Amino acid sequence: MEVAALVISAITLLIALSIHSETREIFGHVNLIARTLPGAHDVRRCVDDMERSKEKRAIVVCDAPKNTHIAYSIPAPSISRIRRMKNASWEGIRKLSSCWSGDIVDETIIQESEIGKWEIKSSAQGSQELSKLLSGGWEPFSVTTDNRIWVRKHSN
């Protein structure tokens, strides 16, 4: 009887490991796709800001397909202590399981754009300088609490 239980547990362990590895592979591809999507940088900035400030003061706004920016609201509503504790516990579980299973995403396959880098400037909202920048092909991507609009443009 003990041998049968041992065999069944070994088979169950093999099935669980195969499901786990398949799931890791799928989520690795999903994470890789999500990191390269337009707006992923703004989403990461928004999440980092919420984790640092413990306030939900920024949201990612999708103006058009492949064009996002972050809209800040001041004063910001604070994130509840229960939600912060829940997020911290899930983060701990994720880090612990990552230590056991390793990371399968090869980040060396993501490379920087070869058409150039983003040139970034800021200007006061409603100013003539901002109008010149926008008419010159610059695109807005963020606004700060002091009513400055941040614009970006690819530079070769």
C-alpha positions as CSV (number, residue, x, y, z in Angstrom):
1,M,0.0,0.0,0.0
2,E,2.9,2.4,0.9
3,V,4.5,1.6,-2.5
4,A,1.4,2.5,-4.4
5,A,1.1,5.8,-2.5
6,L,4.7,6.6,-3.3
7,V,4.2,5.8,-7.0
8,I,1.1,8.0,-7.1
9,S,2.9,10.9,-5.4
10,A,5.9,10.6,-7.8
11,I,3.5,10.7,-10.8
12,T,1.7,13.7,-9.3
13,L,5.0,15.4,-8.8
14,L,6.0,14.9,-12.4
15,I,2.7,16.2,-13.7
16,A,3.0,19.3,-11.4
17,L,6.5,20.0,-12.6
18,S,5.5,19.7,-16.3
19,I,2.5,22.0,-15.8
20,H,4.7,24.5,-13.8
21,S,7.4,24.6,-16.5
22,E,4.8,25.0,-19.3
23,T,3.2,27.9,-17.4
24,R,6.5,29.6,-16.8
25,E,7.3,29.4,-20.5
26,I,3.9,30.9,-21.5
27,F,4.1,33.7,-18.9
28,G,7.7,34.4,-19.9
29,H,6.5,35.1,-23.4
30,V,3.6,37.2,-22.2
31,N,6.0,39.3,-20.0
32,L,8.4,39.8,-23.0
33,I,5.5,41.0,-25.2
34,A,4.2,43.3,-22.5
35,R,7.7,44.9,-22.0
36,T,7.9,45.8,-25.6
37,L,4.4,47.2,-26.1
38,P,4.0,50.9,-26.7
39,G,3.1,52.5,-23.3
40,A,4.9,49.8,-21.2
41,H,7.4,52.4,-20.1
42,D,4.6,54.7,-18.9
43,V,2.9,51.8,-17.1
44,R,6.1,50.9,-15.3
45,R,6.7,54.5,-14.3
46,C,3.2,54.7,-12.9
47,V,3.5,51.5,-10.9
48,D,6.9,52.6,-9.5
49,D,5.4,55.9,-8.5
50,M,2.5,54.3,-6.7
51,E,4.9,51.9,-4.9
52,R,7.3,54.7,-3.9
53,S,4.7,57.3,-2.8
54,K,2.1,54.9,-1.4
55,E,-0.5,57.1,-3.3
56,K,-2.5,56.5,-6.4
57,R,-1.6,59.9,-7.9
58,A,-0.9,58.8,-11.5
59,I,-2.9,57.0,-14.2
60,V,-1.8,56.0,-17.6
61,V,-3.9,57.7,-20.3
62,C,-4.2,56.2,-23.8
63,D,-4.7,59.1,-26.2
64,A,-4.7,56.9,-29.3
65,P,-3.3,53.5,-30.3
66,K,0.4,53.4,-29.4
67,N,0.3,56.8,-27.7
68,T,0.1,57.1,-23.9
69,H,1.0,59.5,-21.2
70,I,0.7,59.7,-17.4
71,A,-1.8,62.0,-15.9
72,Y,-1.1,63.1,-12.3
73,S,-3.8,64.1,-9.8
74,I,-2.9,66.2,-6.8
75,P,-3.8,65.8,-4.0
76,A,-3.7,62.0,-4.5
77,P,-5.8,59.5,-2.8
78,S,-3.7,57.2,-0.6
79,I,-3.6,53.4,-1.1
80,S,-5.1,51.6,1.9
81,R,-2.9,49.7,4.3
82,I,-4.8,46.4,3.6
83,R,-4.1,46.7,-0.1
84,R,-0.4,47.6,0.5
85,M,-0.1,44.5,2.8
86,K,-1.8,42.3,0.2
87,N,0.5,43.5,-2.5
88,A,3.6,43.1,-0.3
89,S,2.6,39.5,0.5
90,W,2.1,38.6,-3.2
91,E,5.4,40.3,-4.0
92,G,7.1,38.1,-1.3
93,I,5.5,35.0,-2.7
94,R,6.6,35.9,-6.2
95,K,10.2,36.5,-5.1
96,L,10.3,33.3,-3.2
97,S,9.0,31.2,-6.1
98,S,11.4,33.0,-8.4
99,C,14.3,31.9,-6.2
100,W,13.2,28.3,-6.5
101,S,12.3,28.2,-10.2
102,G,14.7,30.7,-11.8
103,D,14.0,33.2,-14.5
104,I,13.4,32.0,-18.1
105,V,13.1,35.4,-19.8
106,D,16.2,36.2,-21.7
107,E,16.3,40.0,-21.7
108,T,19.2,40.1,-24.1
109,I,16.7,39.6,-27.0
110,I,15.3,43.1,-26.3
111,Q,17.5,45.7,-27.8
112,E,17.4,49.5,-28.0
113,S,15.9,51.2,-31.0
114,E,18.4,51.8,-33.7
115,I,16.6,54.8,-35.2
116,G,17.9,57.0,-32.3
117,K,17.2,58.0,-28.8
118,W,14.3,60.1,-27.3
119,E,15.1,63.7,-26.9
120,I,13.1,65.1,-24.0
121,K,12.2,68.7,-23.1
122,S,9.6,70.4,-20.9
123,S,7.7,73.6,-21.2
124,A,5.0,75.5,-19.3
125,Q,1.5,74.6,-20.2
126,G,0.0,77.0,-22.8
127,S,3.3,78.7,-23.6
128,Q,4.5,79.7,-27.0
129,E,7.6,77.5,-26.7
130,L,5.3,74.5,-26.2
131,S,3.3,75.4,-29.3
132,K,6.5,75.6,-31.3
133,L,7.6,72.2,-30.0
134,L,4.3,70.6,-30.8
135,S,4.2,72.0,-34.3
136,G,7.7,70.8,-34.8
137,G,6.8,67.2,-34.4
138,W,7.3,66.7,-30.7
139,E,4.7,64.6,-28.8
140,P,3.5,65.2,-25.3
141,F,3.9,62.2,-22.9
142,S,3.6,63.6,-19.3
143,V,2.5,66.5,-17.2
144,T,4.0,67.4,-13.8
145,T,2.4,69.0,-10.8
146,D,3.9,72.4,-11.6
147,N,1.9,72.5,-14.9
148,R,4.9,71.7,-17.1
149,I,4.3,69.5,-20.2
150,W,7.0,67.0,-21.1
151,V,7.5,66.3,-24.8
152,R,9.6,63.8,-26.6
153,K,11.0,63.3,-30.1
154,H,13.3,60.7,-31.7
155,S,16.7,62.1,-32.4
156,N,19.0,60.3,-34.9
